């Protein structure tokens, strides 16, 4: 599993680079591809710099692939499936050799810029809704719209759904959901309302860039964000990445489908442990492991 935004922090990837030449090479490749020192920003930049989505997206991708290549170099068994949450889908596709790392890091830099520019700051918002089923959240979003945008954006687990849209509509939905029994309705500190209809201009701009990329069939299948279904074919990747920008991330269903396929161990690769926590909310019978630094990599190899 490869994380998306929300997993970023200053210093991410530094320990991996200090311990694994393969990881250091990934950051050097990112610096060359982007034309600026992403590594310096990740290792010693400010929290404000790292939080900008045009920086966050390539930073998280690079950290994830650095961890994955370090794992390969240490003899880590290759996965039966890959999956990534939102931005993490690009990391999953690089791991499965469907696209080059250079293409991915340049594309997610643009993706972040397009998403940021799609909606003026303050116009959009996102909120995490805890403790209510998807159907209840969908109904409240529909009632709260009032000719604006408000819809589920990240269907993370049976008890956690993130909504996105115009700030006023999201506020109205939060109040309705609190009245209907939500344990919490928490506004998120994000720079744009991701995975909703307000992202259509970003989607259209990204689609043009994705047309220029040469995708390959995957070495191992991915479970897509937009459909929660398995894919191994190059021609489907471009469509899924395009639709993903304004569509909800079907993470809970993706994990459930992987479990149906017989997956019993989920390994989160990159910064943070957010996805591992979501998997445990979905099913406590499966095992979750994390690789975000040298100690974590060693521990996971021993367990596997």
C-alpha positions in Angstrom: 0.0 0.0 0.0 1.2 3.5 -0.9 0.1 6.5 1.1 -1.2 9.8 -0.3 -1.4 13.3 1.1 -1.7 13.6 4.8 1.4 11.4 5.4 4.0 14.2 4.8 6.5 15.5 7.3 9.8 17.3 7.2 12.6 14.8 7.2 10.7 12.1 5.4 13.0 9.8 3.4 16.2 11.1 5.1 16.9 7.9 7.1 16.3 5.7 4.1 18.8 7.7 2.0 21.4 7.5 4.8 21.1 3.7 4.9 20.3 2.6 1.3 22.1 3.7 -1.9 19.0 2.7 -3.9 16.9 5.1 -1.9 19.4 7.9 -2.3 19.4 7.4 -6.1 15.6 7.8 -6.2 15.9 11.3 -4.5 18.7 12.2 -6.9 16.5 11.2 -9.8 13.7 13.3 -8.5 15.9 16.3 -8.2 17.1 15.9 -11.8 13.6 15.4 -13.1 12.0 18.3 -11.3 14.9 20.8 -11.7 15.1 21.7 -8.1 16.3 20.0 -4.9 13.3 18.1 -3.7 15.6 16.1 -1.4 16.7 19.3 0.4 13.1 20.4 0.8 12.2 17.0 2.3 15.2 16.7 4.6 15.6 20.2 5.8 12.7 22.4 4.4 10.0 24.1 6.3 6.7 22.5 7.2 5.0 25.2 5.1 7.0 24.2 2.0 6.3 20.5 2.5 2.5 21.3 3.0 2.1 22.9 -0.4 0.4 20.3 -2.5 2.7 20.9 -5.6 5.6 19.9 -3.3 3.8 17.4 -1.1 2.8 15.1 -4.0 6.3 14.6 -5.5 7.8 14.4 -2.0 5.5 11.6 -0.8 5.8 9.7 -4.1 9.6 9.9 -4.0 9.7 8.8 -0.4 7.5 5.8 -1.2 9.6 4.7 -4.2 12.8 5.2 -2.2 11.4 2.8 0.4 10.2 0.3 -2.2 13.6 0.2 -4.0 15.4 -0.3 -0.7 13.1 -3.2 0.0 13.8 -4.7 -3.3 17.5 -4.4 -2.8 17.2 -6.1 0.6 15.4 -9.1 -0.9 11.9 -8.2 0.0 9.4 -10.5 -1.7 7.4 -8.8 -4.5 3.7 -8.2 -3.8 0.8 -10.1 -5.3 -1.2 -6.8 -5.6 -0.5 -3.1 -5.2 -2.8 -0.2 -4.2 -2.3 3.4 -3.4 -4.6 6.0 -1.8 -5.1 8.9 -4.2 -1.6 10.2 -4.9 -0.3 6.8 -3.7 -1.8 5.2 -6.9 1.1 6.8 -8.8 3.6 5.1 -6.4 1.8 1.8 -6.9 2.0 2.1 -10.7 5.8 2.9 -10.5 6.3 -0.1 -8.3 4.4 -2.3 -10.8 6.5 -0.8 -13.6 3.5 0.6 -15.4 5.2 4.0 -15.7 8.7 5.4 -15.1 9.5 7.1 -11.9 10.7 10.2 -13.8 7.3 10.5 -15.6 5.4 9.9 -12.3 7.3 12.6 -10.3 6.9 15.2 -13.0 3.3 14.4 -13.4 2.3 14.5 -9.7 4.1 17.9 -9.5 1.8 19.2 -12.2 -1.2 17.4 -10.6 -0.6 19.2 -7.4 -0.3 22.5 -9.2 -3.5 21.9 -11.2 -5.4 20.9 -8.1 -4.3 24.0 -6.2 -5.1 26.3 -9.1 -8.6 24.7 -9.7 -10.2 26.4 -6.7 -9.2 29.7 -5.0 -8.0 29.3 -1.4 -10.9 29.4 1.0 -13.6 28.5 -1.6 -13.3 24.8 -1.1 -13.1 22.6 2.0 -12.9 19.0 3.2 -14.1 17.4 6.4 -13.7 13.9 7.9 -17.0 12.4 9.1 -16.6 9.7 11.8 -19.2 7.1 12.8 -21.8 7.2 10.1 -22.5 4.9 7.1 -21.9 6.1 3.5 -25.6 6.3 2.7 -26.3 8.7 5.5 -23.3 10.9 4.4 -24.4 10.9 0.8 -27.9 12.0 1.7 -26.6 14.8 3.9 -24.3 16.0 1.2 -27.1 16.1 -1.3 -29.3 18.2 1.1 -26.4 20.5 1.9 -25.4 21.3 -1.7 -28.0 24.1 -2.5 -26.6 24.5 -6.0 -23.0 24.1 -4.8 -20.7 21.0 -4.7 -20.6 18.6 -1.7 -19.9 14.9 -2.0 -18.0 12.0 -0.5 -14.3 12.3 -1.5 -12.5 9.5 0.4 -14.5 6.5 1.5 -11.7 5.3 3.8 -13.4 2.8 6.1 -16.9 1.9 7.3 -16.5 4.5 10.1 -14.5 7.3 8.3 -15.7 9.2 5.2 -14.1 12.4 4.0 -16.4 14.9 2.2 -15.3 17.7 -0.2 -16.8 20.7 -2.0 -17.6 24.4 -1.6 -16.8 25.5 2.0 -20.3 26.6 2.8 -21.8 23.4 1.6 -19.3 21.3 3.5 -20.1 23.3 6.7 -23.9 22.7 6.1 -23.2 19.0 5.7 -21.2 18.8 8.8 -24.0 20.4 10.9 -26.5 18.0 9.4 -24.3 15.0 10.1 -23.7 16.0 13.7 -27.5 16.2 14.1 -27.7 12.7 12.6 -25.3 11.1 15.0 -21.8 11.6 13.6 -19.2 11.0 16.4 -17.2 13.8 14.9 -17.2 16.1 11.8 -13.7 17.5 11.5 -12.7 20.2 9.0 -9.4 19.2 7.5 -6.4 21.5 7.0 -6.0 21.0 3.2 -5.1 23.4 0.4 -7.9 22.3 -1.9 -11.1 20.2 -2.0 -9.7 17.1 -3.6 -11.8 14.3 -5.3 -14.9 16.2 -6.1 -16.5 18.0 -9.0 -14.6 21.2 -8.2 -11.5 19.4 -9.5 -12.8 19.1 -13.1 -10.5 21.8 -14.5 -7.5 20.1 -12.9 -8.7 16.8 -14.3 -8.9 18.2 -17.8 -5.4 19.7 -17.6 -3.9 16.5 -16.2 -5.5 14.4 -19.0 -3.5 16.3 -21.6 -0.2 15.4 -19.7 -1.2 11.8 -19.2 -1.7 11.4 -23.0 2.0 12.0 -23.4 3.1 9.2 -21.1 3.9 5.7 -22.4 2.3 3.3 -19.9 3.1 -0.4 -19.8 1.2 -3.5 -18.6 1.6 -3.9 -14.8 4.0 -6.5 -13.4 1.5 -7.2 -10.7 -2.2 -6.0 -10.6 -3.3 -2.8 -9.0 -6.7 -2.2 -7.3 -7.9 1.1 -8.7 -9.1 4.0 -6.6 -12.1 4.9 -8.9 -13.5 1.4 -9.2 -11.9 -0.7 -6.4 -11.4 -3.3 -9.2 -8.2 -5.1 -10.3 -6.3 -3.9 -13.4 -3.1 -5.0 -15.1 -3.5 -3.4 -18.5 -1.7 -0.3 -19.7 -4.6 1.1 -21.7 -6.8 1.3 -18.5 -4.2 3.2 -16.4 -4.6 6.6 -18.2 -8.3 6.5 -17.9 -8.2 5.6 -14.2 -5.7 8.3 -13.3 -7.7 10.9 -15.2 -11.1 10.0 -13.6 -9.4 9.8 -10.1 -8.9 13.5 -9.9 -12.6 14.4 -9.4 -13.9 11.0 -8.3 -14.0 9.6 -4.8 -11.3 7.3 -3.5 -12.9 3.9 -2.9 -10.4 2.7 -0.3 -12.7 0.7 1.9 -14.0 -1.4 -1.0 -10.4 -1.7 -2.4 -9.2 -3.3 0.9 -12.3 -5.5 1.1 -11.7 -6.8 -2.4 -8.1 -7.5 -1.7 -9.1 -9.6 1.3 -11.6 -11.5 -0.9 -8.6 -12.2 -3.2 -6.9 -13.9 -0.3 -4.6 -11.0 0.9 -3.8 -11.5 4.6 -0.8 -9.1 5.0 -0.8 -5.4 4.0 2.5 -3.5 3.9 2.4 0.3 3.9 5.4 1.7 2.0 6.4 5.3 2.6 5.8 8.0 5.1 3.3 7.4 8.0 0.9 4.7 9.1 -2.4 6.2 8.0 -3.4 3.4 5.6 -2.5 0.7 8.2 -4.9 2.3 10.6 -7.6 2.4 8.0 -7.1 -1.3 7.1 -7.5 -2.2 10.8 -10.8 -0.3 10.8 -11.9 -2.3 7.8 -10.8 -5.8 9.0 -8.9 -6.6 12.2 -8.1 -10.1 11.1 -5.5 -9.1 8.6 -1.9 -8.1 9.4 -0.5 -4.6 8.7 3.2 -3.7 8.5 5.0 -0.4 7.7 8.2 0.5 6.0 9.1 4.2 6.3 12.7 4.0 7.6 15.6 1.6 7.9 14.4 0.1 11.2 11.0 -0.5 9.8 12.4 -2.2 6.7 14.5 -4.6 8.9 11.6 -5.4 11.1 9.2 -6.2 8.2 11.8 -8.4 6.5 12.2 -10.4 9.7 8.4 -10.8 10.1 8.0 -12.0 6.5 
